[in-house]
Amino acid sequence: MSAVPAPEHGPDAGAVWHYGDPFGEQRAAADGAVVVDRSHRAVLALTGGERRSWLHTISSQHVSDLTDGTVVQNLSLDGQGRVEDHWLQTQLDGVTILDTEPWRGEPLLAYLRKMVFWADVVVEPVDLAVLSLLGPALATPEVLAALGVDALPDAWTAVGLPGGGFLRGVYPGEYDLVVPRDTVGDRQRTLAAAGVRPAGIWAYEAHRVAALRPRLGLDTDERTIPHEVGWIGGPGEGAVHLDKGCYRGQETVARVHNLGKPPRALVLVQLDGSEDRPSTGDPLTAGGRPVGRLGTVVDHVDDGPIALALVKRGIPADTQLSTGGEVAVAAVIDPDSVAADDHVGAGRIALQRLRGGDR
């Protein structure tokens, strides 16, 4: 197979974009089993007796008492509650492993080290690679034997592996092998012998976008707050725990949750496939006025050209949209991706009761 590299100026530079059959790889991810080499992700290890309580105070997730084998999403926010970093966090064998976007590895390492002060915590880069597994055929005896496990782990849990590293369940039908980098080749060959097809980042991104899952720096911008992209909620698919103590940005999180609604919402848009593809960061317009920005743009084997987009909250799904930037194409919001706009925070309810009592 001929490996085609990902665009060199994109967030996945250095990874394999596809192996010559991008749509066949997507079909295999939906119907069979594939492995995607995402070893360009940055991986950090936290050790020390206070690592969980310390990280709890500087991040958005409740992690002070995570038990072994737990996997969560987590965020670092700025003082106004805007997202600066997003990572997956795995607690296993007395070590906390964080993995994040390649371009955020060094900034996140520097920030965490700056925040240690006198805590019993050591933060170091670690030479682990992330291989993502997709598809319904992952549960076959042959694949389980290749992985060295008796069964696939539940979502948001991890199990140690013979020879080092771990296997974790993340989203439905998706798992990550996080293993020593020098074992990646052997792992890939063993999985291929068990019928797991290699696939490139294109297949993974198409799967992610169709599942309406945001990615830091592509589907977020410098103004993004967690509520806009579905990162609110406790362990599991959420990355912000609403019932924990103080952390940077908490005031904005609480205020929006209790008193207001986020200004934008993440949606899936269908793009006109007859023209060139627009780019991440291009504006979305309605009637010539900007109403949002494009995130990840990808060609999907079943859905054609699709993209994630941050749009003004409450915009009707049938609004006629167009992309701006260098390429202008028609776009339409997938109505199934529009979340119900019926949440009323506790603080808003209290205000409404007070105002009603005044009358």
Backbone torsions as a table, in degrees:
resi	resn	phi	psi	omega
1	MET	NA	143.3	-179.9
2	SER	-98.0	117.1	-178.8
3	ALA	-82.9	122.5	177.3
4	VAL	-98.5	122.5	-175.7
5	PRO	-71.0	151.5	174.1
6	ALA	-66.1	155.7	179.0
7	PRO	-51.3	131.5	-171.2
8	GLU	-69.6	-19.4	179.4
9	HIS	-102.0	7.7	-180.0
10	GLY	-94.5	178.3	-177.5
11	PRO	-71.1	-12.7	-177.9
12	ASP	-111.6	23.1	177.8
13	ALA	-54.0	133.6	-178.3
14	GLY	97.9	-15.7	178.0
15	ALA	-94.3	171.6	177.0
16	VAL	-89.1	124.7	179.4
17	TRP	-76.3	-46.0	172.8
18	HIS	-164.2	172.0	-178.5
19	TYR	-111.1	34.0	176.2
20	GLY	97.3	-11.1	-178.8
21	ASP	-142.3	70.0	-172.8
22	PRO	-61.1	-38.1	-179.5
23	PHE	-75.9	-33.4	173.9
24	GLY	-64.1	-36.2	177.2
25	GLU	-67.0	-39.4	175.9
26	GLN	-64.5	-40.6	178.9
27	ARG	-64.2	-39.5	178.9
28	ALA	-65.8	-35.1	177.8
29	ALA	-65.8	-30.1	-179.8
30	ALA	-84.7	-32.3	-171.9
31	ASP	-113.3	-20.2	-175.9
32	GLY	-127.9	-116.9	178.9
33	ALA	-154.6	134.6	177.5
34	VAL	-134.3	158.6	172.0
35	VAL	-122.6	130.9	-178.7
36	VAL	-115.3	122.6	179.9
37	ASP	-78.5	107.0	176.7
38	ARG	-113.9	36.2	-175.4
39	SER	-73.4	-0.2	173.0
40	HIS	-79.0	-8.9	176.1
41	ARG	-64.2	146.9	178.4
42	ALA	-85.1	135.9	-177.7
43	VAL	-126.1	130.3	179.2
44	LEU	-121.7	150.1	176.8
45	ALA	-119.4	132.9	176.2
46	LEU	-111.2	125.8	175.2
47	THR	-125.5	168.4	-178.8
48	GLY	112.4	149.7	-172.9
49	GLY	-67.1	-20.9	-177.6
50	GLU	-106.4	12.8	-172.5
51	ARG	-61.4	-39.0	-176.8
52	ARG	-74.1	-46.3	179.8
53	SER	-66.0	-35.4	178.1
54	TRP	-66.2	-48.7	-179.2
55	LEU	-64.9	-30.5	178.4
56	HIS	-58.6	-35.5	-174.8
57	THR	-81.0	-14.4	-175.2
58	ILE	-120.2	9.3	-179.9
59	SER	-136.0	171.2	-170.3
60	SER	-87.3	-14.7	-175.6
61	GLN	-96.0	156.5	177.1
62	HIS	-85.4	101.9	-173.1
63	VAL	-127.1	8.4	-174.3
64	SER	-68.3	-25.6	-177.2
65	ASP	-129.7	32.2	178.3
66	LEU	-61.0	134.2	178.2
67	THR	-87.8	160.2	178.5
68	ASP	-56.7	136.8	179.1
69	GLY	90.7	6.2	-179.0
70	THR	-93.7	139.6	176.9
71	VAL	-122.8	133.5	178.0
72	VAL	-139.6	163.0	164.8
73	GLN	-93.5	152.1	-178.9
74	ASN	-148.8	158.5	-178.1
75	LEU	-134.5	152.4	162.5
76	SER	-112.3	128.5	-178.4
77	LEU	-112.6	156.7	172.3
78	ASP	-86.4	-176.1	-175.0
79	GLY	-64.7	-19.9	178.0
80	GLN	-98.6	11.3	176.4
81	GLY	81.0	13.1	180.0
82	ARG	-87.9	145.3	-173.1
83	VAL	-73.8	124.6	174.0
84	GLU	-104.4	-41.6	-178.7
85	ASP	-140.2	147.6	175.4
86	HIS	-134.4	133.6	178.0
87	TRP	-146.6	161.0	168.2
88	LEU	-95.2	139.8	-173.1
89	GLN	-127.3	125.2	-177.8
90	THR	-121.5	127.7	179.0
91	GLN	-105.2	115.8	-176.8
92	LEU	-156.8	132.7	174.5
93	ASP	54.5	41.5	175.2
94	GLY	74.4	12.8	178.6
95	VAL	-128.8	142.9	175.2
96	THR	-106.5	120.9	-178.5
97	ILE	-106.5	128.8	175.1
98	LEU	-114.1	134.8	170.6
99	ASP	-130.4	139.3	-170.9
100	THR	-143.9	-177.4	179.6
101	GLU	-60.1	145.3	-178.2
102	PRO	-54.5	-41.3	-175.2
103	TRP	-77.8	-9.0	178.9
104	ARG	-104.0	-0.3	-177.5
105	GLY	-60.1	-53.2	-178.4
106	GLU	-66.5	-46.2	177.7
107	PRO	-61.1	-39.5	179.4
108	LEU	-67.3	-41.9	177.2
109	LEU	-58.8	-45.7	-179.2
110	ALA	-63.9	-42.1	-179.7
111	TYR	-64.8	-45.8	-178.5
112	LEU	-63.2	-43.2	179.1
113	ARG	-63.5	-37.0	179.4
114	LYS	-63.9	-29.0	-174.9
115	MET	-92.0	-0.4	-175.9
116	VAL	-67.6	-44.9	-175.5
117	PHE	52.8	-117.6	-177.0
118	TRP	-104.3	12.1	-179.4
119	ALA	-71.0	152.2	176.5
120	ASP	-82.0	77.0	-177.4
121	VAL	-144.2	137.6	172.0
122	VAL	-125.9	128.9	-179.6
123	VAL	-115.2	122.6	-177.9
124	GLU	-139.1	147.5	167.6
125	PRO	-64.1	149.4	-179.7
126	VAL	-134.9	143.2	-172.4
127	ASP	-87.3	65.3	176.1
128	LEU	-113.3	147.1	179.6
129	ALA	-116.3	146.0	179.8
130	VAL	-104.6	121.1	172.7
131	LEU	-115.4	121.7	-177.6
132	SER	-96.9	138.1	-178.6
133	LEU	-115.0	130.6	-179.8
134	LEU	-131.0	145.1	170.0
135	GLY	123.4	152.0	-177.7
136	PRO	-70.5	-18.5	-177.2
137	ALA	-85.0	6.6	-179.8
138	LEU	-68.8	-20.9	-176.4
139	ALA	-87.9	6.8	179.2
140	THR	-69.3	153.6	179.5
141	PRO	-56.6	-36.1	-178.4
142	GLU	-64.9	-42.9	-179.2
143	VAL	-70.9	-41.0	178.5
144	LEU	-60.0	-41.6	178.6
145	ALA	-64.1	-38.9	178.7
146	ALA	-65.0	-33.5	179.1
147	LEU	-79.3	-22.3	-177.8
148	GLY	82.7	29.4	179.1
149	VAL	-130.3	158.7	177.3
150	ASP	-84.9	-26.2	-179.8
151	ALA	-155.7	156.0	176.6
152	LEU	-71.7	142.7	179.7
153	PRO	-69.3	156.2	174.6
154	ASP	-65.9	163.9	176.1
155	ALA	-58.2	138.0	176.2
156	TRP	62.7	34.0	171.5
157	THR	-136.0	160.2	-178.6
158	ALA	-136.0	149.9	175.8
159	VAL	-130.5	142.8	176.8
160	GLY	-69.0	155.6	-177.6
161	LEU	-119.2	147.5	172.1
162	PRO	-59.6	134.8	-179.8
163	GLY	88.5	0.9	176.1
164	GLY	104.5	157.5	-178.9
165	GLY	84.0	-170.9	-178.4
166	PHE	-152.4	163.0	174.5
167	LEU	-115.6	129.0	179.9
168	ARG	-126.0	145.3	169.7
169	GLY	-90.5	135.8	177.6
170	VAL	-119.1	-104.5	179.9
171	TYR	-80.8	164.6	-179.7
172	PRO	-53.7	127.1	178.8
173	GLY	74.9	11.6	-177.9
174	GLU	-131.1	134.2	-178.2
175	TYR	-137.4	155.5	176.7
176	ASP	-122.7	130.2	165.2
177	LEU	-91.3	120.8	177.0
178	VAL	-116.5	105.2	-167.1
179	VAL	-135.0	159.6	175.2
180	PRO	-53.0	136.5	-173.2
181	ARG	-59.6	-32.9	-177.7
182	ASP	-75.2	-2.4	177.5
183	THR	-105.2	1.3	-174.5
184	VAL	-60.4	-46.3	-179.5
185	GLY	-58.4	-45.8	179.2
186	ASP	-63.3	-41.4	178.9
187	ARG	-61.4	-43.8	-178.5
188	GLN	-64.9	-41.7	179.2
189	ARG	-65.6	-41.2	179.1
190	THR	-64.3	-41.8	178.7
191	LEU	-67.0	-39.8	178.2
192	ALA	-61.5	-40.0	178.4
193	ALA	-65.3	-24.3	178.4
194	ALA	-90.4	4.5	175.8
195	GLY	97.1	10.3	179.1
196	VAL	-90.3	120.4	-173.6
197	ARG	-84.4	135.9	172.5
198	PRO	-67.2	140.1	177.8
199	ALA	-139.0	155.4	-178.4
200	GLY	-93.5	178.5	-179.3
201	ILE	-60.9	-30.9	178.1
202	TRP	-54.2	-47.3	-179.3
203	ALA	-62.5	-41.4	180.0
204	TYR	-64.8	-44.3	-178.3
205	GLU	-66.3	-38.4	176.5
206	ALA	-62.3	-42.1	176.8
207	HIS	-62.1	-44.6	-178.0
208	ARG	-65.8	-46.0	-178.4
209	VAL	-63.6	-44.7	179.5
210	ALA	-61.5	-28.2	178.6
211	ALA	-85.9	2.2	177.2
212	LEU	61.9	44.8	179.3
213	ARG	-108.8	119.6	-176.6
214	PRO	-75.8	157.8	176.4
215	ARG	-127.8	132.2	-177.9
216	LEU	-56.2	132.7	175.1
217	GLY	84.4	-18.6	174.5
218	LEU	-103.8	-51.8	-177.9
219	ASP	-101.5	3.6	173.0
220	THR	-123.2	158.2	173.1
221	ASP	-131.5	-168.8	-174.9
222	GLU	-70.0	-9.7	-179.1
223	ARG	-104.7	-3.2	-171.6
224	THR	-67.1	130.5	170.0
225	ILE	-108.2	156.3	-171.9
226	PRO	-57.2	-33.8	-177.0
227	HIS	-61.0	-29.9	-174.7
228	GLU	-70.8	-25.4	-172.9
229	VAL	-119.5	16.0	174.4
230	GLY	78.2	23.2	-179.6
231	TRP	-95.3	15.5	176.7
232	ILE	-88.7	136.7	178.4
233	GLY	133.3	162.0	-176.2
234	GLY	-80.2	-160.1	-177.4
235	PRO	-50.9	142.2	-172.9
236	GLY	116.2	-137.1	-175.2
237	GLU	-76.0	-12.5	175.3
238	GLY	-83.7	163.1	178.7
239	ALA	-127.9	-1.4	179.9
240	VAL	-127.1	119.6	177.3
241	HIS	-91.1	126.4	-173.7
242	LEU	-86.6	-4.0	-177.3
243	ASP	-124.0	50.8	178.1
244	LYS	-130.6	173.4	-176.2
245	GLY	-73.4	-168.5	-171.6
246	CYS	-67.8	145.2	170.8
247	TYR	-157.5	161.4	-177.3
248	ARG	-61.8	129.7	-179.8
249	GLY	90.8	-2.3	-175.9
250	GLN	-61.7	-34.1	-176.5
251	GLU	-60.7	-43.7	178.2
252	THR	-64.9	-44.3	179.0
253	VAL	-56.6	-48.7	-177.7
254	ALA	-67.5	-40.7	-177.3
255	ARG	-64.5	-45.7	-179.5
256	VAL	-66.6	-39.5	-178.6
257	HIS	-68.0	-39.7	-172.9
258	ASN	-92.6	-30.4	-171.5
259	LEU	-117.9	-21.8	-174.1
260	GLY	-141.0	-162.9	176.7
261	LYS	-134.9	150.2	-177.1
262	PRO	-65.2	150.1	-177.6
263	PRO	-71.0	-22.6	-177.6
264	ARG	-132.5	165.3	178.2
265	ALA	-139.3	146.9	177.5
266	LEU	-84.2	129.1	178.8
267	VAL	-135.5	166.7	172.8
268	LEU	-100.4	133.3	177.5
269	VAL	-120.6	143.9	172.6
270	GLN	-94.1	135.7	-177.4
271	LEU	-111.2	146.9	173.9
272	ASP	-63.5	119.4	-175.1
273	GLY	-87.7	2.3	-177.2
274	SER	-82.6	-10.5	-178.0
275	GLU	-115.0	177.1	173.0
276	ASP	-62.8	160.7	-177.6
277	ARG	-83.3	136.8	171.9
278	PRO	-71.5	177.9	-174.2
279	SER	-117.3	154.9	172.5
280	THR	-55.9	133.5	-178.9
281	GLY	95.3	-12.5	177.1
282	ASP	-65.3	148.0	178.5
283	PRO	-74.5	153.6	167.8
284	LEU	-107.1	134.3	-178.1
285	THR	-125.4	155.7	173.6
286	ALA	-134.1	118.8	-177.0
287	GLY	60.8	29.7	179.6
288	GLY	85.4	-3.6	-179.4
289	ARG	-106.2	138.7	179.9
290	PRO	-67.9	133.4	178.8
291	VAL	-128.9	2.4	-179.5
292	GLY	172.6	-172.7	178.8
293	ARG	-137.7	145.3	176.2
294	LEU	-76.3	142.3	170.4
295	GLY	-103.6	-130.3	-178.9
296	THR	-64.1	130.3	176.4
297	VAL	-113.5	129.4	-176.2
298	VAL	-152.5	150.5	173.8
299	ASP	-91.4	122.4	-177.1
300	HIS	-103.7	141.7	-175.0
301	VAL	-60.7	-34.1	-179.4
302	ASP	-102.6	-37.2	-171.3
303	ASP	-96.7	-4.9	-178.4
304	GLY	73.4	-154.5	-179.6
305	PRO	-69.6	122.0	179.6
306	ILE	-134.3	164.1	178.5
307	ALA	-155.0	154.4	165.4
308	LEU	-88.0	152.0	-179.5
309	ALA	-151.0	143.7	169.9
310	LEU	-96.6	118.6	-177.2
311	VAL	-125.4	160.5	177.1
312	LYS	-56.3	133.2	-179.9
313	ARG	-60.0	137.4	175.4
314	GLY	87.9	-1.8	177.8
315	ILE	-64.8	130.5	-178.6
316	PRO	-61.3	142.3	-177.0
317	ALA	-64.7	-23.7	-178.1
318	ASP	-91.5	10.8	178.1
319	THR	-64.1	132.4	177.3
320	GLN	-75.7	118.9	-175.7
321	LEU	-115.5	159.7	173.3
322	SER	-143.1	149.2	175.6
323	THR	-87.1	149.8	174.8
324	GLY	-101.7	-149.2	-178.1
325	GLY	74.1	-154.7	-177.0
326	GLU	-74.8	-23.8	-178.0
327	VAL	-121.9	120.7	179.0
328	ALA	-107.1	114.9	177.2
329	VAL	-132.1	156.3	177.0
330	ALA	-71.5	147.1	179.8
331	ALA	-142.7	151.3	177.4
332	VAL	-140.7	142.4	-179.7
333	ILE	-77.6	133.5	171.9
334	ASP	-70.9	114.4	-175.3
335	PRO	-61.6	-26.7	179.6
336	ASP	-70.0	-15.0	-179.4
337	SER	-91.3	-5.2	-178.0
338	VAL	-85.8	117.3	-179.3
339	ALA	-72.1	148.8	175.8
340	ALA	-61.1	133.9	-176.3
341	ASP	-100.4	52.7	-173.1
342	ASP	-117.5	7.9	178.8
343	HIS	-75.7	128.1	174.0
344	VAL	-121.2	117.8	-176.7
345	GLY	-66.6	159.3	-179.1
346	ALA	-60.5	-38.9	179.2
347	GLY	-64.9	-39.2	178.2
348	ARG	-65.1	-40.2	178.3
349	ILE	-62.6	-42.4	179.4
350	ALA	-62.2	-42.1	178.1
351	LEU	-62.7	-39.9	-179.4
352	GLN	-65.0	-37.7	178.8
353	ARG	-67.4	-42.5	178.8
354	LEU	-61.6	-43.9	179.9
355	ARG	-65.4	-36.4	177.0
356	GLY	-65.9	-37.3	178.9
357	GLY	-68.1	-33.9	179.1
358	ASP	-63.4	-32.0	-179.8
359	ARG	-78.4	NA	NA
